[in-house]
Amino acid sequence: MGIAEKRIEYGSDEAADKQKALRESGSMGAGFKEMAENVYAHLNDEISKKIFDARMMYATTKDLGYITGLESKYRNLSSDMQVYVEKIQKGTHCLIYGSGRAGHYLAGRFKHFGVTVDAFVEPDESKGPVDDLTGIKIISEKELAENKALFEDKTFVISYSVKSAADEVRKRLIDEIGIDEKKICSGIFDWRNNQGQYFDYFEAKENEVFVDCGCFDGSTCYNFAGWCGHKGFDHIYSFEADPENYKKSKEVLSTLGKCHLYPYGTADVNKKVYFAAEAFETSCIISKEEAERRNFEGVEEIETVALDDVLAGKRITFIKMDIEGAEYEALLGARKLIETNRPRMAISVYHKFEDFVTLADLVLKMHPDYRIAFRHYGFDELETVMYVE
């Protein structure tokens, strides 16, 4: 039976309701601790135990310092990301070049991290004087040049993720405005995490078959292909529910070959849900209450599917999930595939406070002999990945 023939309906499920109740209660009761002890017993190495302990303390106390205080040897940071860790410390004042989506995202993360954003910088005076979304001041390059002395002790963060554009801005800041290049964080293609994320723990095997839940811009599929190297791969099944992201990914992946891209979210059952379509990696499933709070602006109705239905009978060797908090339900919807194929997995476990325990506990119920590892790729609480083998 095809997806279009299946019964699609709004609704939730018992597992999702339990997860919601746990999040709202913030419960760290006996049941949660018992799960945590079981997960800890299946951890593969010291790094995983250090990260697990840090996340447990963060979940218990909400003190971010337990994660940001991890020694560098316990974090998989690229050299570019390390620049941020060194320059963007708690108490720092900075200016972010670019008040677009990436700039807003950075500003939100920095605020949570204890960094003050004094202003956004834009190339002209068409924006401002205040950013409507954040309330942060906007200044033009001209204003920056005229008042350079006021900002000489600040760190400049270029939010552009395209290297050529970031390099152009960096050059202007140095050559035309006179900003000290040591004060600039730029030229980082991906300022959120290491390019090796999802693929730096395992070694590729022959004839890999990859499932990418949360395709975003298609780059993870190419990273997978690069990871496979000369061994090649058999196939990729990729899922992206955001209409704009899907459109971009379809174009990007058209030249990769051996790749199916589906315009669905992944969950435990086939149903319709509300979706914050932000054309960014933060696009996510939201509740009806959240959709109403947003007055349905930027909200789409999308279909979710269970991997067990779409990929029934397929051979799967590797599953990656980074779907903004929907991982638990997606794993439930892939139970048959996982029990049959016993794939290796890379699962994001930072979107909800309990995920690093409950997601691990769930996969251990499917295969009690699975081994678990954790790696952390961010300078704050984001980007913790659970590896399952």
C-alpha positions in Angstrom: 0.0 0.0 0.0 1.5 3.4 -1.0 1.7 6.4 1.3 -1.1 8.1 -0.5 -3.4 5.2 0.2 -2.7 5.1 3.9 -5.0 6.7 6.4 -3.6 10.1 7.3 -5.0 11.8 10.4 -4.1 14.4 13.0 -3.3 13.1 16.4 -0.6 12.0 18.9 0.3 8.7 20.4 0.9 7.2 23.8 4.7 7.3 23.6 4.7 11.0 22.5 2.3 11.9 25.3 4.6 10.2 27.9 7.6 12.1 26.5 5.6 15.4 26.8 4.6 14.6 30.4 8.2 13.9 31.3 9.5 17.1 29.8 6.8 19.2 31.5 7.4 17.6 34.9 11.2 17.8 34.6 11.1 14.5 36.4 14.4 12.9 37.4 12.6 10.3 39.4 13.4 6.6 40.1 12.2 5.4 36.6 14.4 7.9 34.8 17.4 7.1 37.0 17.0 3.4 36.4 17.0 4.0 32.7 20.1 6.2 33.1 22.0 3.4 35.0 21.1 0.9 32.2 22.4 3.3 29.5 25.5 4.0 31.4 26.3 0.3 31.6 26.3 0.2 27.8 28.6 3.1 27.2 31.6 2.3 25.1 34.4 4.6 26.4 35.5 7.3 28.8 34.5 10.1 26.5 31.0 8.9 26.4 30.8 8.6 30.2 32.1 12.1 30.7 29.6 13.6 28.2 26.8 11.5 29.8 27.7 12.7 33.3 27.8 16.3 32.0 24.4 16.0 30.4 22.9 14.4 33.5 24.1 17.2 35.7 22.8 19.8 33.1 19.4 18.0 33.0 19.3 18.0 36.9 20.6 21.5 37.6 20.0 23.4 34.3 23.6 24.7 34.8 25.1 25.0 31.4 28.6 25.1 32.9 28.6 21.3 33.2 28.7 21.1 29.4 30.7 24.2 28.5 33.2 23.2 31.1 34.0 19.9 29.4 37.7 19.6 28.6 38.5 20.0 24.9 39.5 16.3 24.7 35.9 15.4 25.4 34.5 17.5 22.6 34.8 16.9 18.8 35.3 20.5 17.8 36.8 21.4 14.4 39.7 23.9 14.5 37.3 26.6 13.2 34.8 25.8 16.0 37.6 26.0 18.5 38.2 29.6 17.5 34.6 30.4 18.7 35.2 28.6 22.0 38.4 30.6 22.6 37.0 34.0 21.5 33.3 33.8 22.4 33.5 33.3 26.2 31.0 34.2 28.9 31.0 37.9 29.4 32.2 38.7 25.9 30.7 41.6 24.0 30.4 41.1 20.3 28.9 42.4 17.0 27.3 40.0 14.6 27.7 40.8 10.9 24.4 39.9 9.3 20.9 40.2 10.8 19.4 37.4 8.8 18.3 34.0 10.0 21.8 32.8 10.8 22.5 36.0 12.7 19.3 35.7 14.7 20.2 32.1 15.5 23.7 33.1 16.7 22.3 35.9 18.8 20.0 33.5 20.6 22.7 31.0 21.3 25.1 33.7 22.5 22.5 35.1 24.9 22.0 31.7 26.4 25.8 31.3 26.6 26.3 34.6 28.5 27.6 36.6 25.5 26.2 40.1 24.9 25.5 41.1 21.3 25.8 44.8 21.1 24.7 45.2 17.5 24.1 43.7 14.2 26.2 45.1 11.3 24.7 45.4 7.8 26.4 46.6 4.6 24.0 49.5 4.1 21.5 51.6 6.0 18.4 49.9 4.6 17.8 48.0 7.8 17.4 49.3 11.4 17.9 51.1 13.5 16.6 48.2 15.6 16.1 44.6 14.6 12.4 43.8 15.0 12.8 40.2 16.1 15.5 40.6 18.7 15.5 44.3 19.7 19.2 44.4 19.0 20.6 47.6 17.5 21.5 47.6 13.8 24.4 49.7 12.4 25.7 50.0 8.9 29.3 49.6 7.8 29.4 53.4 7.4 28.4 53.9 11.0 30.9 51.3 12.1 33.7 53.0 10.2 32.7 56.4 11.7 32.6 55.1 15.2 35.3 52.4 15.0 36.9 53.4 18.3 33.7 52.5 20.2 34.0 48.9 19.0 37.7 48.2 19.0 37.4 46.0 22.1 34.6 43.9 20.6 34.7 40.6 18.9 33.2 40.6 15.4 31.3 37.4 14.3 30.4 37.0 10.7 27.2 34.9 10.5 27.4 34.1 6.7 27.8 30.3 6.3 29.0 30.6 2.7 32.8 30.9 2.8 33.2 33.2 -0.2 30.7 35.7 1.2 32.2 35.5 4.7 35.7 36.1 3.2 34.5 39.1 1.3 33.0 40.7 4.5 36.2 39.9 6.4 38.3 41.6 3.8 36.1 44.8 3.9 36.2 44.9 7.7 40.0 44.7 7.7 41.0 46.7 4.6 38.2 49.3 4.5 37.2 49.8 8.1 40.4 48.9 9.8 39.2 46.1 12.2 41.9 44.0 13.7 41.8 40.6 12.0 42.4 39.0 15.4 39.1 40.3 16.5 37.1 38.6 13.7 35.6 35.2 13.7 34.8 34.3 10.1 35.4 32.0 7.2 33.6 29.1 9.0 31.5 27.2 6.5 29.5 25.7 9.3 29.8 27.5 12.6 27.6 25.1 14.5 29.5 21.9 14.4 32.2 19.7 13.0 31.9 18.7 9.3 32.6 15.1 10.5 29.6 15.0 12.7 27.6 11.7 12.3 30.6 10.1 10.4 33.7 10.5 12.6 32.9 7.7 15.0 32.3 4.7 12.7 34.3 3.4 9.8 32.5 2.8 6.5 31.8 -0.8 5.5 31.1 -2.2 2.0 27.7 -1.6 0.5 26.4 0.9 3.0 22.7 1.8 2.8 22.0 5.2 4.5 18.7 6.7 5.9 18.9 10.4 6.4 16.1 11.8 8.6 16.3 15.5 8.5 18.0 16.1 5.1 18.0 20.0 5.4 20.2 21.0 2.5 21.5 17.7 1.3 25.0 18.2 2.6 24.8 15.2 5.0 24.2 12.9 2.1 27.3 14.1 0.4 29.2 13.8 3.6 28.0 10.2 3.8 29.2 9.5 0.2 32.6 11.0 1.1 32.7 8.9 4.2 32.2 5.8 2.1 35.0 6.8 -0.2 36.3 4.2 -2.6 34.1 1.6 -1.1 31.1 3.4 -2.5 27.5 2.8 -1.3 24.4 1.0 -2.4 21.7 3.6 -1.7 20.5 6.6 0.2 16.9 7.2 1.5 16.5 10.8 2.6 13.6 12.6 4.3 12.9 16.4 4.4 9.5 17.9 5.2 10.3 21.6 4.9 9.0 22.6 1.4 11.9 25.0 0.7 14.5 22.7 2.1 13.1 19.8 0.1 13.2 21.9 -3.1 16.8 22.9 -2.5 17.8 19.3 -1.5 16.2 17.8 -4.6 18.3 20.1 -6.8 21.5 19.5 -4.8 21.1 15.7 -4.7 20.1 15.3 -8.3 23.7 14.7 -9.3 24.6 12.3 -6.4 22.8 9.3 -7.8 21.4 6.3 -5.9 19.4 8.6 -3.7 15.7 8.8 -3.0 14.4 12.0 -1.4 11.0 12.0 0.3 8.9 15.1 1.2 7.8 13.7 4.6 8.6 14.0 8.2 9.4 10.8 10.1 7.4 9.7 13.1 5.8 6.6 14.6 2.7 6.5 12.4 1.5 8.2 9.2 -0.4 11.3 10.1 -0.7 15.0 9.5 1.0 17.4 11.8 1.7 21.1 12.1 5.2 22.2 11.0 7.2 25.4 11.5 8.6 25.7 8.0 11.5 28.1 8.5 13.6 27.0 5.4 16.4 26.4 7.9 17.8 23.5 9.9 15.6 24.5 12.8 12.3 23.6 10.9 10.3 21.3 13.1 7.0 19.6 14.1 5.0 21.8 16.5 1.9 21.3 18.5 -1.5 22.7 17.6 -1.2 25.1 20.5 2.1 26.4 19.2 0.7 26.8 15.7 -2.2 28.8 17.1 0.2 30.9 19.2 2.1 31.7 16.0 -1.3 32.6 14.4 -0.3 29.9 11.8 2.2 32.2 10.2 5.1 30.2 8.7 3.2 27.0 9.7 2.6 24.2 7.2 0.6 21.0 7.4 2.9 18.1 6.5 2.6 14.4 6.4 4.8 12.2 8.6 5.5 8.6 7.8 6.9 5.6 9.6 10.1 4.3 8.2 8.8 0.8 8.7 6.1 1.5 6.1 8.2 3.4 3.5 11.2 1.2 3.7 9.6 -2.1 4.4 11.8 -5.0 3.3 14.8 -2.7 2.5 18.3 -3.5 3.7 19.5 -0.7 5.9 23.0 -0.4 7.4 23.1 3.2 8.9 20.4 5.6 10.2 21.0 9.2 11.0 18.3 11.3 12.8 18.5 15.0 13.5 14.9 16.1 13.4 14.5 18.7 16.1 13.0 16.6 18.9 11.0 14.1 16.9 13.6 11.4 17.2 11.8 9.3 19.8 8.7 8.9 17.6 10.8 8.3 14.5 12.6 5.5 16.2 9.3 3.9 17.2 8.3 4.1 13.6 11.5 2.3 12.6 11.3 -0.5 15.1 10.9 -3.3 12.6 13.7 -2.0 10.4 16.0 -1.7 13.4 15.1 -5.1 14.8 15.6 -6.8 11.4 18.7 -5.0 10.1 20.4 -3.9 13.4 21.8 -0.8 11.7 24.4 1.5 13.2 22.9 4.8 14.1 23.8 8.4 14.7 21.0 10.1 16.6 20.9 13.7 18.0 20.1 13.7 21.7 20.1 17.4 22.7 16.8 18.7 21.6 15.0 17.6 24.8 16.5 17.4 28.2 15.7 13.7 28.6 16.7 12.4 25.1 20.2 11.3 26.0 18.6 8.7 28.3 15.2 7.9 26.8 16.5 7.5 23.2 19.3 5.3 24.3 16.9 3.3 26.5 14.6 2.8 23.5 17.2 1.4 21.2 18.5 -0.9 23.9 15.0 -2.3 24.2 15.2 -3.1 20.4 18.7 -4.7 20.7 19.9 -5.2 24.3 23.4 -5.9 23.0 23.8 -2.5 21.3 26.8 -0.4 22.5 26.3 3.3 23.0 28.7 6.2 22.5 28.3 9.9 22.9 30.2 12.7 21.1 29.7 16.5 21.5 30.2 19.0 18.7 29.1 22.3 20.1 30.4 25.1 22.3 27.2 25.0 24.4 24.5 22.3 25.0 23.7 21.8 21.3 25.1 19.1 19.0 25.4 16.0 21.2 25.2 12.9 19.0 24.5 9.3 20.2 26.2 6.6 18.2 24.7 3.1 18.3 26.4 -0.1 17.1 
